[in-house]
Amino acid sequence: MFVAREKKQGESNELTKIPLLGIKQTTVEQILRAMYSTSLTLSTHTVDDMLSAASFLRIPSVVVACGGFLGDLLCVKNCLRTLQVANLYNLNELLERCYSMACANFTRVSSQKEFLKLRYCELQTMLPRSDLSVPTELDAFNAVVRWMNADKATRTTYAARLMRHIRFPFIPEGDLVDQVESCDYVINVPEVAELVREAVRFHLLIYRRSILQGPRTIPRTTFKINAMIGCGGLSLKREGSLTDKVFYCDVNNGEWKLFTNLPEPRHHHGG
């Protein structure tokens, strides 16, 4: 690329040459045509080069157009790769769509090769989200272990910071003992071992759970409703019986509905 600059005394009247390293000539030609025609042609084969060039040349309208193009192609198969591209070029709207899709399909995406290539900060952003959809919390734990095992020498340092986002209290006691406690990261990283002991205490001290609440005891869910909950209880009638039913009242219409059942009937457990 050539640019003109103010000539100083004694200098020749020449243009200054600025090398555009790593940018293809055809890509620059496409950008120049788009500036005059207001039309930009993109494809899966050219969008990466176009993004790189537009970012280097600081042409935000082209960067946004590339982001829109990638958003139209977004699917479960490519959401992790697109996530990394969106992160690199600060395409925040596209980035959130990628995170939402990856979390909603975490079981599938965590088995992809691209999952093992995620940067620490990207996995760190994904794990705390309540919309992270996993059959059990043990699946989230195993996914983190696979990611760390892909580059154990480097990634072991992230073990404590990542594992604190695993909701260990939701892993059954048997799985904690048989599958989690024997993991190298639990044995060798004290902070992770303490997280597992915290979950064991949660399981053992059933009647203290109301005071053992924290970020890891909040269920992952995408179900949200503005409601009031009533669970269990003892009938006020003479010789009334206990109930295990959980009801919720939708505050918008004042209607009470059955939500689920407790593992066993309980009363006087409000907190």
HUKADA-V554371 format. One record per pair of residues at least 24 apart in sequence whose C-alpha atoms are under 10 Angstrom apart, sorted by the first residue. I is the first residue (numbers start at 0). J is the second residue. D is the distance in whole Angstrom. If there is no record, write none. Layout:
<<I;J;D> <I;J;D>>
This chain:
<<0;24;10> <0;27;9> <19;52;9> <19;55;9> <19;56;9> <20;52;10> <20;55;10> <21;48;9> <21;51;9> <21;52;9> <22;48;7> <22;49;9> <22;51;8> <22;52;6> <22;53;10> <22;55;9> <23;48;8> <23;49;9> <23;51;10> <23;52;8> <25;49;10> <26;50;10> <26;51;10> <26;52;7> <26;53;9> <27;52;7> <27;53;9> <27;56;9> <30;56;10> <30;58;9> <30;61;8> <33;61;9> <34;58;10> <34;60;10> <34;61;9> <39;64;8> <39;65;9> <40;64;10> <40;65;10> <41;65;8> <41;68;8> <41;69;10> <42;68;8> <42;69;9> <43;68;9> <43;69;8> <43;72;9> <47;84;9> <50;84;9> <50;88;8> <51;87;10> <51;88;9> <53;88;10> <54;88;7> <62;88;8> <62;89;9> <62;90;8> <63;88;10> <63;89;10> <63;90;7> <63;93;10> <65;90;10> <66;90;7> <66;91;9> <66;92;9> <66;93;7> <66;94;9> <67;92;9> <67;93;8> <69;93;8> <70;94;9> <70;96;8> <70;97;9> <73;97;8> <73;100;9> <74;100;8> <74;101;9> <75;100;7> <75;101;7> <75;103;9> <75;104;7> <75;105;9> <75;107;8> <75;108;7> <76;101;9> <76;104;10> <76;107;9> <76;108;7> <76;111;8> <76;113;10> <77;101;10> <77;108;9> <77;111;10> <77;113;9> <78;104;10> <78;108;8> <78;113;9> <79;108;7> <79;109;9> <79;111;9> <79;112;10> <79;113;6> <79;114;7> <79;116;9> <79;117;8> <79;121;10> <80;113;7> <80;114;9> <80;116;9> <80;117;9> <82;117;9> <82;121;8> <83;113;10> <83;116;10> <83;117;8> <83;118;8> <83;121;8> <86;121;9> <98;122;10> <98;124;9> <98;125;7> <98;128;9> <98;130;10> <98;131;9> <99;125;9> <99;128;9> <99;130;8> <99;131;8> <100;130;10> <100;131;9> <101;125;8> <101;130;10> <101;131;8> <101;132;9> <102;126;8> <102;128;8> <102;129;9> <102;130;6> <102;131;4> <102;132;6> <102;133;9> <103;130;7> <103;131;6> <103;132;5> <103;133;8> <103;221;9> <104;130;10> <104;131;8> <104;132;6> <104;133;8> <105;130;10> <105;131;7> <105;132;6> <105;133;6> <105;134;10> <105;138;9> <105;139;8> <105;142;9> <106;131;9> <106;132;7> <106;133;6> <106;134;8> <106;138;8> <106;139;8> <106;142;9> <107;133;10> <108;142;10> <109;138;9> <109;139;9> <109;141;10> <109;142;6> <109;143;9> <109;145;9> <109;146;9> <110;142;8> <110;145;9> <112;146;10> <114;142;9> <114;143;10> <114;145;9> <114;146;7> <115;142;9> <115;143;9> <115;145;7> <115;146;5> <115;147;8> <115;148;9> <115;149;6> <115;150;9> <116;146;8> <116;149;8> <116;150;10> <117;146;8> <118;146;10> <118;154;10> <119;146;9> <119;147;10> <119;154;8> <119;157;8> <119;160;10> <119;161;9> <120;161;10> <122;146;9> <122;161;8> <123;157;9> <123;160;8> <123;161;6> <123;162;10> <123;164;8> <124;161;10> <124;164;10> <125;161;10> <125;164;9> <126;161;8> <126;162;9> <126;163;9> <126;164;6> <126;165;7> <126;166;10> <127;161;9> <127;162;10> <127;163;9> <127;164;5> <127;165;8> <127;166;9> <127;214;9> <127;215;9> <127;219;9> <128;164;9> <128;219;8> <128;220;9> <128;221;10> <129;217;8> <129;218;7> <129;219;4> <129;220;6> <129;221;7> <129;222;10> <130;218;10> <130;219;6> <130;220;6> <130;221;5> <130;222;9> <131;219;7> <131;220;8> <131;221;9> <132;219;7> <132;220;8> <132;221;9> <133;219;9> <133;220;10> <135;166;10> <135;169;8> <135;170;7> <135;171;9> <135;219;10> <136;165;7> <136;166;6> <136;167;7> <136;168;9> <136;169;6> <136;170;6> <136;171;9> <136;218;10> <136;219;9> <137;165;9> <137;166;9> <137;167;8> <137;169;8> <137;170;6> <137;171;9> <137;174;8> <137;175;9> <137;178;9> <137;179;8> <138;165;10> <138;170;9> <139;164;9> <139;165;7> <139;166;9> <139;167;10> <140;164;9> <140;165;6> <140;166;9> <140;167;8> <140;170;9> <140;179;8> <141;178;9> <141;179;9> <141;182;10> <144;182;9> <144;183;9> <144;184;8> <147;184;9> <148;184;10> <155;183;10> <155;184;8> <155;187;10> <155;188;9> <156;184;10> <156;188;9> <158;184;7> <158;185;9> <158;188;7> <158;190;9> <158;191;7> <159;184;9> <159;185;9> <159;188;7> <159;189;8> <159;190;6> <159;191;5> <159;192;9> <159;193;10> <159;194;9> <160;190;9> <160;191;9> <161;191;9> <162;190;9> <162;191;6> <162;192;10> <162;194;8> <162;195;10> <163;190;9> <163;191;7> <163;193;10> <163;194;7> <163;195;10> <163;214;9> <163;215;8> <164;194;10> <164;214;8> <164;215;7> <165;194;9> <165;195;10> <165;214;10> <165;215;7> <165;216;10> <166;194;9> <166;195;10> <166;198;8> <166;213;10> <166;214;8> <166;215;4> <166;216;6> <166;217;8> <166;218;8> <166;219;9> <167;194;7> <167;195;6> <167;196;9> <167;197;8> <167;198;5> <167;199;9> <167;201;9> <167;215;7> <167;216;8> <168;194;9> <168;195;8> <168;196;10> <168;197;8> <168;198;4> <168;199;7> <168;200;9> <168;201;6> <168;202;7> <168;212;10> <168;215;7> <168;216;6> <168;217;9> <168;218;10> <169;198;8> <169;201;9> <169;202;9> <169;215;8> <169;216;7> <169;217;9> <169;218;8> <169;219;10> <170;195;10> <170;198;8> <170;199;10> <170;202;10> <171;198;9> <171;199;9> <171;202;8> <172;198;8> <172;199;7> <172;201;10> <172;202;7> <172;203;9> <175;199;8> <206;268;9> <209;268;9> <209;269;9> <209;270;7> <210;270;9> <224;248;10> <224;249;8> <224;250;9> <224;251;10> <225;249;7> <225;250;6> <225;251;8> <226;250;5> <226;251;8> <226;253;9> <226;254;10> <226;255;9> <227;253;10> <227;255;9> <228;255;9> <228;256;10> <228;257;10> <228;258;9> <229;255;9> <229;257;10> <229;258;10> <229;269;9> <230;257;10> <230;258;9> <230;259;9> <230;260;8> <230;261;8> <230;264;9> <230;265;8> <230;266;8> <230;268;9> <230;269;9> <231;260;8> <231;261;7> <231;263;9> <231;264;6> <231;265;5> <231;266;6> <231;267;9> <231;268;8> <231;269;10> <232;264;8> <232;265;6> <232;266;4> <232;267;7> <232;268;8> <232;269;10> <233;264;9> <233;265;8> <233;266;6> <233;267;8> <234;266;10> <240;264;9> <241;265;6> <241;266;7> <242;266;8>>
